[in-house]
Amino acid sequence: MTIKEIAKKALNHFKNRGYVFTPDEYQEVFCKYAKQHGVIVEDCNKVSYFLSKLDSKYKAIAKNYNIKNLDELVVFLINYLNREDVSKEKENIEQLFIYTKRALDVIAVLPIVKSKKIAMKHLDFIKPYMEKEEWEKLRSEWIEFLDGFDASIVRRGAAIAGVRSEDALEVIEALIKIVEEGPDLSHLVDSIIYTLTPSYAPFMDDEIAALKRQLKEDSSIILTPAFAEDLRILTNKRIKLDKEELKRKLKDLDQIAERLSIKILRVLQKTGDSSQEIKDIRVELQNWRHEGEDFESIKEKLLRIAISLDKELDEFQEEMRKEDEEIESLKAKIRMLEKKVKKLSQEVKTDFLTNIANKKAVMEELNRQESSYKRYGTNYSLVFFDIDHFKNINDTYGHDAGDVVLKSLGLLFRRYARDVDLIGRFGGEEFVAILPNTNKEGAYKFAEKLRNIVQKAKFMYKNTRIPVTVSAGVASREEVNSKEELLKKADERLYLAKRSGRNKVCADDECK
C-alpha cells in the first residue's frame, strides 16, 4: 500500500464517523494504518527516535509511561527536568569525595602495612573530577589488595588464643593475655647469653648486647620459633667466629715458630759450636704443637723460647728489622689495594639526586635488551624525556628549585613505571625509559601517560607552585638497525617534539 492510499484511508476513517479531527488526531490514525501495512514513515517514528537519544536513566523511566506522541514526550521531559537539582548533585558529589578522603584517613592508620601504603598514596593523588582512567587505576590497586588479602591469620590466632571471634583486636588482646601470663623465663637470659659469648672471637658484642636487652624486656620471646631460629644462627656464627679466630691465632703462632726455627737453623749453619740450648730449642719448636695444650700454654712456651733466643740471635736483629719493614710495607700496599677494590665494588648505579638509575645503569640495561633482541628477537622500545624550559625554572626559582623538580620527576617516573621497565637520568634534565617487550604504540601510550601526569602534577618549592611539562621522543628497536640508531632516533624525535611546541610526544619522524 502506498502513502497516498494510507492517507486516503485515514481521511475516510474520520469521514465515516462524521468527526472533525485535529492534525494530531489525524497523524495518530495515519501512523496506525501505516504500521498495520508495514509502511515506514519517518514522521511516525519521531517519538522512538528521540527516546533513543535519552540517557539510560530517562529511557528506563519513559518506558513505564507509554509515550505516544511528541507532546507527551515534551511534558515528560519538562516534568523530570524540573525535578533535577544540579546544585544538590554537586553537593552530593562533594560530600561523597570528602567521605572517601575520610575513609582513606581511617585506612591509613590501620595496622595493615599494604593497605596503609595504598591509602596514604591515594590521599596524595585523589582529587575531584579525576579522569576515568585515574579512578580505574586507583580502584585496581584496591582490587589487587583484596585478591591477595588473607584473613585466615585472624582465625588461626583465635584458635591459639581459645576465643571465638573474627575481630582482629579481640584476638590480639587474647593472645597478649596468654603471653603476659606465660612462664617467667628471665632466669635463662644470662645462661643463653653465656652460651653465645665467643671463646676467642670478640666480634659479636653488639649483637649479644642487643639480644640481652630484648630478652630482659620480654623473656617470653624465648618460646617463639623466630627466637629459636635467631639462636641457631647466632650459635653457628659464634662457632664459626671462634674457629676462624683460633685458626688465625694458631696460624700466627705457626708462622712465628717457623721463622724462629729458620733463624735457629741459620745460626747452626753459620757456627758449629752453637750451644746445646739452641739445639734443644730447635727440637722443641719442631714439636711445639701438642694435643691437649690450650692456646695460653702454647703462647707461654713460645714466649720462653723467644726469651732464650734473645741471648743467641743478636746478630740477626738488624736482618729481622729489615724483614719486618718489608712485611709492613707489603701490608700497607695490601690495605691500599683492598680499599681501592672496595671502592670499585661499591660503585653505585643510582643517580644521587633523583634516586633512579644513572647513565651507566641505563647503558648496561640497554646492552642486556639488545642482547635479548639479537638472540630471541624480543622487541623493546626507548623513550627520551626532557623537561621543557628547565633553564627558565633555574633562572626564575633558583637551582635548588630545579633540583626539587628533578627529584620529584624521578619519584613520578619510578611510581608509574612497570617493574620490568627501567627509567634513568641520562644527564642534566634529560631522562630515558627502556621498555622491554614493548612496541612503538605501547611506548607512545606510556610516554603520553607520563607527559599528562607531569602536566597535572603540583611541583611545589617554598609554597610556590612551579609549572612543569616534558617533551618526549619514542623509538622502537624493530624500526632501526642497532641500539646506537635507536638512541639517535629517540633523541631526534625528542627534539622534534620540542621544536613542535613542547609538552608533546613524538613517535614518528613527523610529529602529529
Secondary structure, 3 states (H helix, E strand, C coil): CCHHHHHHHHHHHHHHHCCCCCHHHHHHHHHHHHHHCCCCCHHHHHHHHHHHCCCHHHHHHHHCCCCCCHHHHHHHHHHHHHHCCHHHHHHHHHHHHHHHHHHHHHHHHCCCHHHHHHHHHHHHHCCCCCCHHHHHHHHHHHHHHHHHCCCHHHHHHHHHHCCCCCCHHHHHHHHHHHHHCCCCCHHHHHHHHHHHCCCCCCCCHHHHHHHHHHHHHCHHHHHCHHHHHHHHHHHHHHHHHHHHHHHHHHHHHHHHHHHHHHHHHHHHHHCCCCCHHHHHHHHHHHCCCCCCCCHHHHHHHHHHHHHHHHCCCHHHHHHHHHHHHHHHHHHHHHHHHHHHHHHHHCCCCECCCCCCECHHHHHHHHHHHHHHHHHHCCCEEEEEEEECCHHHHHHHHCHHHHHHHHHHHHHHHHHHCCCCCEEEEEECCEEEEEEECCCHHHHHHHHHHHHHHHHHCCEEECCEEECCCEEEEEEEHHHCCCHHHHHHHHHHHHHHHHHCCCCCEECCCCCC
